[in-house]
Amino acid sequence: MNTELRNTIEQFMDETMDLNDLPGLAVGVSIGLEGDSFDGEFEYTGARGYRDYETREPLQAGDIFHCASVSKLFTSSAIMKLVEAGALGLYDRLCNLLPDLKFEGPDEDGNIGDWRFGEIRLWNMLTHTSGLGDCFDYEWADAETDDLSLRRYVYESDDCIRQPMLWCPQTSPEFYGLSDDENLFRYSNVAYEILGQIVAEYSDRMPGASGQLSYEDFVAKYLLEPAGMSNSTMKTFERDGSNMANPHAKAEDRSIRRLEVYPYNRKHAPSSTLTSCTSDLLKWGRAHMRSAGGSDGLLLQKESYDSIWRDYATVPNNGEKMGLGWFMRRQKVEDAGSTREYVLYGHEGTDDGFRASFWMCPELEMVTVVLSNLSNAPVKRINKKLFEVICEQVILYRQIIF
């Protein structure tokens, strides 16, 4: 079975590179074939193409990629660690959690100090239903790396304190002319930077804590280390540059060029700065599935997932559901003349020079990761196809042994 699966994935990667003209592609697949262990009896990591397209330096399976918004899964999990510790509540108001954060954003009439900021709850920020807008300039070329970068961004930047509110988060969608099956959803990186500052300021309320930690150090201590993700960090500026895939984009003539600026800025750590590899991201998925299955509580308690993987909103452009930081989608797979539908949990990542796609299916004990060092690489479509092509073998195998 393992040999057949490996050959299937290898062939899929070759075909994907031929079809999509990518500088580099890394794929990871983990499947628990024996049931209820979530330990990944089958694991595959592989790479095609180049770490640097101009020098033709080959990409290796363990090379490091910028994972962009996949970082938000770590921020939401950090918040949930604090919720489990009793330091935070999902219905806490932002204005009470960070009382020194004074919003000056205008309301719809241009008046300064929009009252609707006071209605933002913690769960609104996690689910992109807060009414906060987004950041449009991440200033990658002007990266900040000092310990106060995030704090300055949250408390002093126009992105945050002068952010206009799009709606009142506690008002029904009908008030804004939306139908029953519509909702107030606006993807907001700004909300996640604020969540990261909350993590930092409440980090000393964890059991046994000796003081406050930075957002990145909290993630490392309570999430990366327990999951065994030794090749991952939010502090990309501390890496020595070895084994890192370089960012690329396509010019107007469709030629591939390397970008000179790497997408990193410490003030955007909670939304965007995870750097990792396929094998570490497989560990992340397996750790969550074990925790959700109640086998060890390695990352979070089983009961927390009842809140995390709940439908809070519908994503307007694709119909996916929004949980507490996690996107949820259904994917249909043809099997012996019938159609099966599976629920997957995950996140996409998009930044200059990189695309990342992380999804897991607890029912099949499966985690799939697709990474590319190219702006706008179709990694989500690739990941969906990857799930489809390996499902048939996995389903047949399970039917035989069970």
Disulfide bonds with the S-S distance in Angstrom:
none
